[in-house]
Amino acid sequence: LKGPRSIAICCSDDAVVEAQRSASGAINVHARAAWAVAAVLTFVAIGLATVQWQASVAEQPPAAEVSPERAHRTKIAVVPLENLSNTAAFDRLAASLTEEIMLRLDQLDLFVIATQAKWYGPGAPLNGVLGNEHSYVLTGSVRDHAGAVRVTVRIIEAENGTQIWSAAYDEPLSIEQQTELQAKVARDAAAAAAPFGPVFDAELALARRSAHTLELPDCQTRYRAFRRATDPALFPEAYACFQSLVERRPELAYAWAGLAMMFVDEHMFHEGDGASLQRARAAVETALRLDGSNVLANAALTRVQYYSGDPAFAATAENTLALDPRNPEMLGLLGILLAAYGDTVHGSELVARAHELTPQPRPMFNLGYVFAHLQEGDGCAALPLAVALDAPKWFIAQTVTAAAAGPCGDRAAAADAKRRLLAISPRFETEFGALIDVWRFDPRLRVALVTGLLQAGFAVH
């Protein structure tokens, strides 16, 4: 789940516990539901607008007033890299690397803050800028090292100075003129702060040990954990967290948008009974009423329209991308939806852009390519991409792997996918058709899946 992070407020967690009990009771968690939720994990790749704020470089850090939405973002203060050598040219290199890192971080869902080094001291959060939780500092240095340049970058927790990531790069002296080398260092730093990197791991640990009432960062972290593990057992806690959050913080558009996404997932749990989709639509309307330009809310509307069979989803998808055209999560999500709908050319283009903008490789985005190859009748091109999804509990990953392995003649891959699918749901073959109809796949893709599964040894229709 890509989105802002909030500062946790100290109070009881009973409301979330009770909501989780309610959610667990509301969702019929049986074998069919377990693999059905895994089926939507890629479609749930949620993106939020990349809204950053950079403090002006002044003598003291500003105590800026921010909106409730921005106040809930994970904060990362970028302290300019320090030149530890006597080489004046390294001053320019340190400034250039700092600027490149800032540019890369600006593509993420962080509250990015430009600082001066004198503002920060380990264990002493920046006054008026960083809080005690969900706050990090990225800093580093450049210096001479064995006739080359050593660049060191680190990320530390602002509250206590604990280092959560560091890396050292020994580069040639020519790095000052080689922007591609500078970009490599900046990409690594951004990847450490990107979803599922070391900062995410620190946030997840914080959320799980917190005795505070769960707020937006905790809900988003739980959702990301659910998506990263592709484990349906983690769905109820994220669902319950968003339910509780909108009851306590009804002014947060992001919270309503997140809940709408969860309701769409619940629609998939129940194999299209319609009630959950209506709840999703109501939550989307609330989110858009609070903030019509909210990217997550517009993405949720896209999904609601898609699963409702409304062709307007394609136009809504374009409007969503226009709000944040460099958001890789949105590009990947919407590219997959378009490919599933039959627009494989545009869908593949969006997936390619998502890969270009992502600090770390995202195998899940390749599902858009897999859908395209299957529709084109090229199972052998789809197979390695499907296998690379590497999601043993993910229904759709195993389905497309088997459907690609069948026509490609890879009996081992087909058998392995079949074993995993039957472990996820022993009734897979008899219930396959109902689930696929909920997905509203393009007819060519549906035929390709059925044909491929038959060739892989499944009894489906």
N, C-alpha and C positions, 0 to 999 in steps of 0.2 A: 504494500500500500504506500503510495508515494504521497507525502503531504506534510503539513506543518506539525510541529511538536509543541506541547504545552508545558508550562511549569505546574507540577503537581501541587495540589492544595491539601494540607493535612486535615484529614478527618476520616470517618469510618468507611470501610469498604463493603458494608453490609448490603447496600443497595445493589452493587454489582453482583454479589453472591446470589441475592434473591432473583435478580434478573437472569442470571445464568441458569438457575434452576428452572425458571419459567421458559427460557429458550430451549433448554434441553428437553423439557416436557413437550413444548410445542412442535419440535421437529422430531419426526419419527425416525430415530437413528437405528435403522436395521441394515442389513447387508447391502440392499439396493441403494439406500441413501449414502452409504459410505463411499461407494465408488461413483455415485452420481455427482457428489460435491467435488470430488477430485476432477471430474470432467470439465468443470468450469474454471479451473485455476488459471489457465491462460487468459480466458475471457474476463477474468477478474483482475488482471494486471492493472492496477488502478494508478492513475496519474493525477497530480495536482499541479496547479500553476507554480512556476518557478519565480516566486516573488521575493527578491532580496532587497535589503536595505544596507547601504554603505554609509557609515558615519563619516562626516567630513574630518579631514586631518587638521586638528586644532591642538591647542596647548593641553586641553583636557578632554576626555571622552564625553560626548553629549549624553545627557539623561533624556533621550528622546521618548516622546509619547508615541505609542504604536497602537494600531487597531487590535481588537481581541484576536483576530485571525493571525496576524503577524506575531503577536505575543506568544503564540503557542508553537512557534517553530523551534527546532533545534538550532541553537545559536553556535556559530563558529567564528571566532575572532582570528583574523589573519594578521599576525605580527610580522612586519617586514623581515626577510632573511638578513642576517648580520654578516658583514664582511670581517672575518677573524684574521685576515692577512694584512700585510702592508702594501698590497697591490691595489692601486687606485682603480684599475679597470674592473676589479671585482665588485666595486660599489655599483657599477652599472649592471653587472651580471646579477647581483643580489636583487636589485630593483626590478630587473626584467623578469626574473623567475617569480618574484612575488606577484607581479602583475599577471603573468601567465597562469599562476595558480588561482588567482582571483577570478579570472575569466572562466576557468574550468569549473570552479565551485559555483559560479553563477548559473550553471546549467542544472544544478541540483535543487532539491526542495529544502534549502537551508536559509536561515536568517544570517546572511554573510555580513561581517562587520570588518571594515578596514580600520586598523589601529596604528598607533605609534608604539614602538618597543617600550618606551618609558612609562606607558600607561599600565603595563602588566607586570605583576610579580607572582611567581608560583604560590598558590595557596591563597591569593588575594584577588578575587574576581573583579573584573573591571566595573567600577562604580557606575551604576545607571545603564549598563550595557549587558553584562553577563549576570545570570542568576546563579543560584547554588546547584541547580540541576539542569540537565539537558543543555549544558554549555561546555564548549570545547575551545581550545586554542591551538592553532596551527602555526608553527614557527620553524626556524632552522638557521643554517649558516652556510657560508662558502669560505673555503680557505685553500692554501697551497698544500699539495700532497704529492710527493714523489714526482715532481715535474708535471703534474696534472692539477686538476681542480677536484676537490672533494666537496660535494653538495650533500648536506644532511638536512632531512626534513622530519618533523615529528608532530604528532597530535597528542595533546594531554587533556585530561579533565580539568576544567577551570576550578572546580571546587577544592580539589585536594592536590593538584599537580601530578597525579598518576599518569604515567605515559602509557597510552594504549596502542601506539603504532609508531614506528620509526623506520627510516630507510636511508642508506648512504649510497651515493653514486660517485664513482671515480670517472671523470670525463676529461677529454683533451682540453688544452687551453683554448682551443678554437670554439668551444661551446658558446662563447659570447657572441660569435657571428653565426652560429648554427642554430637556427630557431627550432629545427626538428628535435635536437637534443634537449633543448629547454622544454619543448612540448612533452617529451617523454617523462621528464621529472614531474611536470605539472599533472599529467594524466594519472601517474601513480598516486600522487597526493589526493587528487579528486576521487580516485577509486577507493581510497581508504575511507573517505567520507560518504561515499555513495551507498545506496541501499544494499544491504547484505555484506557490507564491509565492516572493519573494526569499530567504527562509530555505531553502526547498527547493533553489533554484538554488545557494546557497552550500554546502549539504550535498552536492549532487551533484558540484560541483567538488572538494570535499574528498575525497570517496570515490574519484574518478577519479585524483587526484594522489597519493593516499596510498601509501606504501611498506609500510604495516603489514599484518598479517594482516587479512583482511576479517572484520568482526564484524557484529552485528545491524544497526547503522545503515547499513552499506554494502550489505547484502543488501536492505534495505527501500528504500534510495535507488535501487538498480538496478531493483527491481521497479516503483517509481513512474515511473522514466524509461521503462521498457518500456510501462507503461500510458498515460503521457502522450503518447508518440510513436505509439502504436498500431502499433508496428513489430515484427513477429515476430522480426526479426534480433536484438533485444535480449533475447529470452526466455532463451537458453542461459546467459548470464552470471548472471542472477538465479537460475535453477534451480541452477546449479553452486555459487553462493554459499551457498544454503540447505543443499545437500547437505553441503558442507564444514563448515558451522557446526554442524550437529547431531552430526557426528562429533567435533568438538573441544569443544562446549559442550552435551552431552546433557541438562543440567539446565534448559535454557531452554525453557519451554513455548511461548513465542512463536516460537522457531525451528522447533519441530516443527509448529506450526500453519501457519507460512508454507510449510514444505515440503509439508504436506498440500494447501495451495492449489495449489502448483506441480504436484503429482501429478494433481490434478483437471484442470488444464490439459493435462497430458500425455495424460490420457484423451481429451480432445478432439482432440489431435494424431492419435491412433491410431484415431479414429472409433469409440470404444467397445469396444475389445478386452477390457476388464474388468480386466486386470492392473494398470494404473496406478490404477484406482479402488480396488482392493484395497490397494495401497500407501498411497493417500491415507487409507483407513480405519484402517490400522495406525498411521500418523503421528498421526492425530487421537486415537486411543486413548491414545497416549503423551502427547500434549499435555494431554489431559483428566485423565490420571492424575497429571500434575505439577501441574495447576491446573485444577480443574473449573469455575471461574468465568471462565476466560480467554475473552474475547469472540471473539477470532480463531479459537480452537479450536472454539467453538460454531458460528461462521459456517461454518467448514470442514466440520463435521459436517452442517450444513444442506445444503451443496452436494453432499456425498457422497450423502446421502439422496435429494436431488432427482434427481441423475443416475442413481441406482440404481432409480428408479421407486418409492421408498418414500414414501407419502403422509404419513408421520410428519414429513417435512421441514417442514410448515407449523407444527406444534407446536414443533419445534426452533427455527424462525425466531422465534416469539413469545418463547420462553425467551431467545434471544440478545438480542432487543430489550429484554427486561426487565432484562438485566444492564447495558445502557447505552442508555437510551431517547432520549438526545439526540445520538447518534452519527450524523451525516448519511451517512457512508459505508455504515454498516450499514442505515440506513433505505432508501437508494437501492438497494443490492444486493438486499435482501430484497423490496422493492417490485417490482423488475423480475422476480424469480423468481416471485412470486405472480401477477403479471400474465401471465407466460408460461404458468403452470400453469392459468390460467383465472379466478382470483379478481381480476378487474380492478378492482372497487370498492376492496377493501382495499389492493391493490397501488398504485393511484393515490393513495390516502390517504397511504401511507408515502412515496411519491415527493414529494408536496406538502410533507410535514413535512421531508424531506431538504432541499428547496430553502429552506424557511424558516430552517433552522439553518445553512446553508452561507454562509460569509463571501463567497465568490465564486460566480457562477453555474456550475452543473455541467450542461452540455448532455447529458452521457451519461445522467443520471438520467431524461431525457425518453424514453428507450427504453421505460420502463414505460407512459407515456402512449401511445406509438406502438403498442405491443402491444394496448393496450385499444381504441384507435380502429380498428385493423385487425379485431379480433374483432367490433367493433360494425358493421363494414361501412362505416366512414367514412374512406375513403382520403384525401379532401381535407383532413380535420382532421389526419391523421397525417403528411401530406407535409411541411409546413413544419418540423415538429419533427424529422422524419427528416433533412431536408437540414441543419438546424442542428447535427446531431451532428458534422458537419465532420470526418470521419475517412476519408480516401481509401484507406487501407490496411486498413480495418476491414470485414471481410466482412459482418457483420450490418447495419452502417449502410447499406451499399450495397444489400443485399437488401431491407430494409424500405423504403428510398427507392424502389426500382423497383416493389415490390409496392404501394406507395401511389400512385405516379405512374400506374400502369396504369389502375386504375378511375377515377382523377381526370382522366384524359385529358391529362396533362402529358407530351407526347411528348419534349420537350427534357430534362426531368428523368429520364425513363425511359431515354433513350438514353445520357445521361451516366453513370447508375448502371450500365447494362449494359456500357459501355466499361470502367469501373473494375473491375467484377467479372471480366470476361474477362481483364483485365490481371493481376489477382490470381491467377486460375486459369483457364487456357484450357479446362479440362474441367469447369467449373462446372456446366453444364447437365446433364451425365450423372451427376455425383456429388452433386448437390444433395440428392436424396432421402435418401441414407445419412447425410449430416451432420444434416439436419433431425431424423431419427429419434433421433439421439443427444441432441438438445436436449429431447426429451420435451415438446414443445409441446402445449398444449390442442388438441384436434382442430379447433376453430373457427379457431384461429390458423394451424394448418398449412394448412387449406383456403384461408384468406384469402391466405396467402403464395403458394401455388401458383396460385390464381386471378389474383391481382394480377400475378404474374410472367408468366403466359400473356398477359394483356392488355398487358403491357409489351413483348411480343415475344420472350420466352424460350421455349425448348423444354424445359420441365421437367414433372415429374409427381409 
